[in-house]
Amino acid sequence: MHTPPQDLELGDRLTQEEIEQAFDTGFGYRISGINPRRDHNNNRYLLIFANEDGPYSDSVRQGQFEYIGEGLRGDQNEDSPGNSVLIDAILADFPVYFFYKRQDRTGWEYQGEIDVQSYRREEQGGREVLIFTMQHRDPSDAEDCGLYLIPVNDEWRDRFRNSVEEPHDLRQYGELPSQLEGIARLRMWGTTETDAQKKRSAIDKMEPDDYVLFYYQGRFFCGGIVSRTFENADVGKLLWNNPESRHLFTIDEFTYNVPGVDRVWTLLGYDGRQVVQGFTRVADERAVSVRQEHGSLASVLFASEPTISEVEDQKSKLKKAVEQAPELTEDETQYVETRRRARDRAFTELIREAYDNTCAVCGCQRESPSGNPEVEAAHIYPVSEGGRNDVRNGIALCKFHHWAFDTGWLSVTDSHEIMVTEAPDKNGHYEFKQLEGQSLHLPDDAELYPHLLFLEQHWAIHGFER
Ligand SMILES: [Zn+2]
């Protein structure tokens, strides 16, 4: 084998067979987990695989991430073949190659070499697991990737909708230029060349895997990753009746989930507000510094917020979960960052809906001037303890009573009355004492009430005796 395999590039998606070929090894029935190997010179190396569907994974595509050791049942063991090599890798200097598979994708994405930094034992789902902290190797030596800020003006807004937001349907055209033959639909945009040297060099530098953010009326509203670039005046004429638009690029991973203007300027280290003026390639050193700080451009540009449909999807799962007996902690399946955020958001929205934006303790329904409810979705058994995002582990509380609940001033009995901690020498005690014995403002649907399973944990944490 080659160390590192010369024909592998970061982001390549490979089948099991291709990985076996690249490393000249075999995985038997199915690739999984931690695979200690030796090359032809008897040098040790390690292949690690993480599946989005778990039990491994986290936000594993950039920067630092956590990886759960091997062993699916019972306590995990430092002596198992995979775990012991992973522990060795913390101190020893042998290469660890990392592959990651997204649920909605085929193939294993090659993520390059990573460093295993440390590990700890942790109770999770009623057993002990080994949690390894890993770090992607400094990506600065990887190839540059460009970031483009591209304004869409009023004149072109409609065409943008039909070419990028809605993938362009190429089947409506009789004859297609060779670059587009055989493609049914794609997202494509183009630009004209100008005399401005800056723009021309920006166009020339654009290549696959560059990032694009589109800007309209003062804000970034969508973006994606360039999948191919080419020059063809016929296409500009064909698609937009504008042969001037002959510098073309196609867009993959299209998303509306892009950060606001302020966030982009902060990320890029611009001082103060900037206005996007024409087709712009961000200075490479700025893009590289974002990547060094955050691991990848994609993680900060596109993965910051879950989409509405992801949140809706998680909401329907959480709603459905109420039909089953609750479980205290999240199961082994871990979520990648975006899905985790989608689930958190879904939990918050469901709790607010269930409690009609009303603090369960005081009944207030404050709103911001723009109409956002103040109430927060408190976890009864905290997330920091592994507490599950289950509606029955939640309770809507105003900021003040959320604080009082989380710090242990308040808890809730199994018949949903307020309990107060006896700490008469502490400021606040008198005030909270007035609430004792009052009934909570609860959801209409009794299925959504705080569940004893979680309440018992809150009592135990804060020393309430029931
Ligand atoms: Zn309140």
Boltz pocket constraint, residues with backbone or C-beta under 6 A from the ligand:
constraints:
  - pocket:
      binder: B
      contacts: [[A, 359], [A, 360], [A, 361], [A, 362], [A, 363], [A, 364], [A, 397], [A, 398], [A, 399], [A, 400], [A, 401]]
      max_distance: 6.0
